[in-house]
Amino acid sequence: MGKKMSAASHCNAFKGLYSTCLLIFSIVLVMGLIFTNQTGLSQDAPPAAAFIVLWVTLIWLSMVEGGQASLVGLHPVDKELYVDTHPLTYKNCSITNKGDNLDRYLMGRQFMVIFIVFCINYSGAPVPGAELWNLPTWVTTIFLNTGIAMILLTCMVGQLASQVNASHCMLDYINNYFALFTLYVAMAVEFTGVMHCSYLI
């Protein structure tokens, strides 16, 4: 039994190591593309602008994704239990727990995800024919041409890490004004009615 646990621990450590290496390599590639003017936004604007837009939208995406995990997870929980310890979480949940506001939030949130991912892609994805540092063709094909570098960056930094953290720390994750602002934006997006056809379906 001990050997099996040890083998599993070694396997998990290895997976964590190579996943971290892939993420670091992907970040380096995307930053290289930005500062050599080989992304959509960095071709039309200064590379610094593309850099800022990329990281701001990634951070916002992490709040959108983590906020969903927290708000959905806390929906069945009596919010009076944390009114004093987590006042901003209480305020967030007071909004989403009222009527059909959680559904409205989820609708607006999904539109935000699509818009934010578009901005991330425009800021960091390579333009056709992009090459970097004389890397081997197979590396360029796998990480740049197929979009793997951007997928790894977006998923691991902007989505998965925040969802995992928020699922374990639901009260803490949205106990801030950034989460409240994101909630208001999602509700405003839903209020526009752009995606109300989904309710008919």
Secondary structure as a PSIPRED ss2 file (coil, helix, strand):
# PSIPRED VFORMAT (PSIPRED V4.0)

   1 M C   1.000  0.000  0.000
   2 G H   0.000  1.000  0.000
   3 K H   0.000  1.000  0.000
   4 K H   0.000  1.000  0.000
   5 M H   0.000  1.000  0.000
   6 S H   0.000  1.000  0.000
   7 A H   0.000  1.000  0.000
   8 A H   0.000  1.000  0.000
   9 S H   0.000  1.000  0.000
  10 H H   0.000  1.000  0.000
  11 C H   0.000  1.000  0.000
  12 N H   0.000  1.000  0.000
  13 A H   0.000  1.000  0.000
  14 F H   0.000  1.000  0.000
  15 K H   0.000  1.000  0.000
  16 G H   0.000  1.000  0.000
  17 L H   0.000  1.000  0.000
  18 Y H   0.000  1.000  0.000
  19 S H   0.000  1.000  0.000
  20 T H   0.000  1.000  0.000
  21 C H   0.000  1.000  0.000
  22 L H   0.000  1.000  0.000
  23 L H   0.000  1.000  0.000
  24 I H   0.000  1.000  0.000
  25 F H   0.000  1.000  0.000
  26 S H   0.000  1.000  0.000
  27 I H   0.000  1.000  0.000
  28 V H   0.000  1.000  0.000
  29 L H   0.000  1.000  0.000
  30 V H   0.000  1.000  0.000
  31 M H   0.000  1.000  0.000
  32 G H   0.000  1.000  0.000
  33 L H   0.000  1.000  0.000
  34 I H   0.000  1.000  0.000
  35 F H   0.000  1.000  0.000
  36 T C   1.000  0.000  0.000
  37 N C   1.000  0.000  0.000
  38 Q C   1.000  0.000  0.000
  39 T E   0.000  0.000  1.000
  40 G H   0.000  1.000  0.000
  41 L H   0.000  1.000  0.000
  42 S H   0.000  1.000  0.000
  43 Q H   0.000  1.000  0.000
  44 D H   0.000  1.000  0.000
  45 A C   1.000  0.000  0.000
  46 P C   1.000  0.000  0.000
  47 P H   0.000  1.000  0.000
  48 A H   0.000  1.000  0.000
  49 A H   0.000  1.000  0.000
  50 A H   0.000  1.000  0.000
  51 F H   0.000  1.000  0.000
  52 I H   0.000  1.000  0.000
  53 V H   0.000  1.000  0.000
  54 L H   0.000  1.000  0.000
  55 W H   0.000  1.000  0.000
  56 V H   0.000  1.000  0.000
  57 T H   0.000  1.000  0.000
  58 L H   0.000  1.000  0.000
  59 I H   0.000  1.000  0.000
  60 W H   0.000  1.000  0.000
  61 L H   0.000  1.000  0.000
  62 S H   0.000  1.000  0.000
  63 M H   0.000  1.000  0.000
  64 V H   0.000  1.000  0.000
  65 E H   0.000  1.000  0.000
  66 G H   0.000  1.000  0.000
  67 G H   0.000  1.000  0.000
  68 Q H   0.000  1.000  0.000
  69 A H   0.000  1.000  0.000
  70 S H   0.000  1.000  0.000
  71 L H   0.000  1.000  0.000
  72 V H   0.000  1.000  0.000
  73 G H   0.000  1.000  0.000
  74 L H   0.000  1.000  0.000
  75 H C   1.000  0.000  0.000
  76 P C   1.000  0.000  0.000
  77 V C   1.000  0.000  0.000
  78 D C   1.000  0.000  0.000
  79 K H   0.000  1.000  0.000
  80 E H   0.000  1.000  0.000
  81 L H   0.000  1.000  0.000
  82 Y H   0.000  1.000  0.000
  83 V C   1.000  0.000  0.000
  84 D C   1.000  0.000  0.000
  85 T C   1.000  0.000  0.000
  86 H C   1.000  0.000  0.000
  87 P H   0.000  1.000  0.000
  88 L H   0.000  1.000  0.000
  89 T H   0.000  1.000  0.000
  90 Y H   0.000  1.000  0.000
  91 K H   0.000  1.000  0.000
  92 N H   0.000  1.000  0.000
  93 C H   0.000  1.000  0.000
  94 S H   0.000  1.000  0.000
  95 I H   0.000  1.000  0.000
  96 T H   0.000  1.000  0.000
  97 N C   1.000  0.000  0.000
  98 K C   1.000  0.000  0.000
  99 G C   1.000  0.000  0.000
 100 D C   1.000  0.000  0.000
 101 N H   0.000  1.000  0.000
 102 L H   0.000  1.000  0.000
 103 D H   0.000  1.000  0.000
 104 R H   0.000  1.000  0.000
 105 Y H   0.000  1.000  0.000
 106 L H   0.000  1.000  0.000
 107 M H   0.000  1.000  0.000
 108 G H   0.000  1.000  0.000
 109 R H   0.000  1.000  0.000
 110 Q H   0.000  1.000  0.000
 111 F H   0.000  1.000  0.000
 112 M H   0.000  1.000  0.000
 113 V H   0.000  1.000  0.000
 114 I H   0.000  1.000  0.000
 115 F H   0.000  1.000  0.000
 116 I H   0.000  1.000  0.000
 117 V H   0.000  1.000  0.000
 118 F H   0.000  1.000  0.000
 119 C H   0.000  1.000  0.000
 120 I H   0.000  1.000  0.000
 121 N H   0.000  1.000  0.000
 122 Y H   0.000  1.000  0.000
 123 S H   0.000  1.000  0.000
 124 G H   0.000  1.000  0.000
 125 A C   1.000  0.000  0.000
 126 P E   0.000  0.000  1.000
 127 V C   1.000  0.000  0.000
 128 P C   1.000  0.000  0.000
 129 G C   1.000  0.000  0.000
 130 A C   1.000  0.000  0.000
 131 E C   1.000  0.000  0.000
 132 L C   1.000  0.000  0.000
 133 W C   1.000  0.000  0.000
 134 N C   1.000  0.000  0.000
 135 L C   1.000  0.000  0.000
 136 P C   1.000  0.000  0.000
 137 T H   0.000  1.000  0.000
 138 W H   0.000  1.000  0.000
 139 V H   0.000  1.000  0.000
 140 T H   0.000  1.000  0.000
 141 T H   0.000  1.000  0.000
 142 I H   0.000  1.000  0.000
 143 F H   0.000  1.000  0.000
 144 L H   0.000  1.000  0.000
 145 N H   0.000  1.000  0.000
 146 T C   1.000  0.000  0.000
 147 G C   1.000  0.000  0.000
 148 I H   0.000  1.000  0.000
 149 A H   0.000  1.000  0.000
 150 M H   0.000  1.000  0.000
 151 I H   0.000  1.000  0.000
 152 L H   0.000  1.000  0.000
 153 L H   0.000  1.000  0.000
 154 T H   0.000  1.000  0.000
 155 C H   0.000  1.000  0.000
 156 M H   0.000  1.000  0.000
 157 V H   0.000  1.000  0.000
 158 G H   0.000  1.000  0.000
 159 Q H   0.000  1.000  0.000
 160 L H   0.000  1.000  0.000
 161 A H   0.000  1.000  0.000
 162 S H   0.000  1.000  0.000
 163 Q H   0.000  1.000  0.000
 164 V H   0.000  1.000  0.000
 165 N H   0.000  1.000  0.000
 166 A H   0.000  1.000  0.000
 167 S H   0.000  1.000  0.000
 168 H H   0.000  1.000  0.000
 169 C C   1.000  0.000  0.000
 170 M H   0.000  1.000  0.000
 171 L H   0.000  1.000  0.000
 172 D H   0.000  1.000  0.000
 173 Y H   0.000  1.000  0.000
 174 I C   1.000  0.000  0.000
 175 N C   1.000  0.000  0.000
 176 N C   1.000  0.000  0.000
 177 Y H   0.000  1.000  0.000
 178 F H   0.000  1.000  0.000
 179 A H   0.000  1.000  0.000
 180 L H   0.000  1.000  0.000
 181 F H   0.000  1.000  0.000
 182 T H   0.000  1.000  0.000
 183 L H   0.000  1.000  0.000
 184 Y H   0.000  1.000  0.000
 185 V H   0.000  1.000  0.000
 186 A H   0.000  1.000  0.000
 187 M H   0.000  1.000  0.000
 188 A H   0.000  1.000  0.000
 189 V H   0.000  1.000  0.000
 190 E H   0.000  1.000  0.000
 191 F H   0.000  1.000  0.000
 192 T C   1.000  0.000  0.000
 193 G C   1.000  0.000  0.000
 194 V C   1.000  0.000  0.000
 195 M C   1.000  0.000  0.000
 196 H C   1.000  0.000  0.000
 197 C H   0.000  1.000  0.000
 198 S H   0.000  1.000  0.000
 199 Y H   0.000  1.000  0.000
 200 L H   0.000  1.000  0.000
 201 I C   1.000  0.000  0.000
